[in-house]
Amino acid sequence: MQFSSSLPYYTGPDRLYLGKRPGLVGKHIGLGTERHAITIAGAGAGKGAIIPNLLTWAQNALVIDPKGEAAKETAAVRRNLFGHDVHVIDPFGVADMPNSFKARINPLADIDPNSATARESINAIADGKDRVTPSPGE
């Protein structure tokens, strides 16, 4: 990637952190944006780069974090610095988090048993659950 000017690519609060600028030691680049952003990468590709973004991005964030690493490193900062409600859904207990951050979701809670579509909703949830592979020992 070639930058014609470094001015619009500085890092700071509310700027999307992109990484280090090649050839310039200690120079980090970021981008101001009012759009949504997504980070997707394969195993070992460096998704840990999301952590600097979560520590500086004052807007809302939805993070899928299977190992709980980003949650562990950023939840307290996001709650204390930005005043965000932080909810960590950890059904398999892998996140090393204080209980004050842990949340639960009950997909059946919003189904009205008297609704004409209640059976279909319950079957859709059950169908999805059947496709989940249980953890070893279950």
TAJO-V159500 format. One record per residue. N is the residue number from 1. RES is the residue in one letter. SS is DSSP state (H for helix, E for strand, L for the rest). OMEGA is omega as a letter, one per 30 degrees, with the letter a starting at -180 (* if undefined). Layout:
# TAJO-V159500
n-><N,N>
res-><RES,RES>
ss-><SS,SS>
omega-><OMEGA,OMEGA>
This chain:
# TAJO-V159500
n-><1,2,3,4,5,6,7,8,9,10,11,12,13,14,15,16,17,18,19,20,21,22,23,24,25,26,27,28,29,30,31,32,33,34,35,36,37,38,39,40,41,42,43,44,45,46,47,48,49,50,51,52,53,54,55,56,57,58,59,60,61,62,63,64,65,66,67,68,69,70,71,72,73,74,75,76,77,78,79,80,81,82,83,84,85,86,87,88,89,90,91,92,93,94,95,96,97,98,99,100,101,102,103,104,105,106,107,108,109,110,111,112,113,114,115,116,117,118,119,120,121,122,123,124,125,126,127,128,129,130,131,132,133,134,135,136,137,138>
res-><M,Q,F,S,S,S,L,P,Y,Y,T,G,P,D,R,L,Y,L,G,K,R,P,G,L,V,G,K,H,I,G,L,G,T,E,R,H,A,I,T,I,A,G,A,G,A,G,K,G,A,I,I,P,N,L,L,T,W,A,Q,N,A,L,V,I,D,P,K,G,E,A,A,K,E,T,A,A,V,R,R,N,L,F,G,H,D,V,H,V,I,D,P,F,G,V,A,D,M,P,N,S,F,K,A,R,I,N,P,L,A,D,I,D,P,N,S,A,T,A,R,E,S,I,N,A,I,A,D,G,K,D,R,V,T,P,S,P,G,E>
ss-><L,L,L,L,L,L,H,H,H,L,L,L,L,L,E,E,E,E,E,E,L,L,L,L,L,L,L,E,E,E,E,E,L,L,L,L,L,L,L,L,L,L,L,L,L,L,H,H,H,H,H,H,H,H,H,H,L,L,L,L,L,L,L,L,L,L,L,L,H,H,H,H,H,H,H,H,H,H,H,H,L,L,L,L,L,L,L,E,E,L,L,L,L,L,L,L,L,L,H,H,H,E,E,L,L,L,L,L,L,L,L,L,L,L,L,L,L,H,H,H,H,H,H,H,H,H,H,H,H,H,L,L,L,L,L,L,L,L>
omega-><a,l,l,l,l,a,a,a,l,l,l,a,l,l,a,a,a,l,l,l,a,l,l,a,l,l,l,a,l,a,l,a,l,a,l,l,l,l,l,l,l,a,l,a,l,l,l,l,l,a,l,l,a,l,a,a,a,l,l,l,l,a,l,a,a,a,l,a,a,l,a,a,a,a,a,l,a,l,a,a,a,a,a,l,a,a,l,l,a,a,a,l,a,a,l,a,l,a,a,l,a,a,l,l,l,a,l,a,a,l,l,a,l,a,l,a,a,a,a,l,l,l,l,l,l,l,l,a,l,a,l,l,a,l,l,l,l,*>
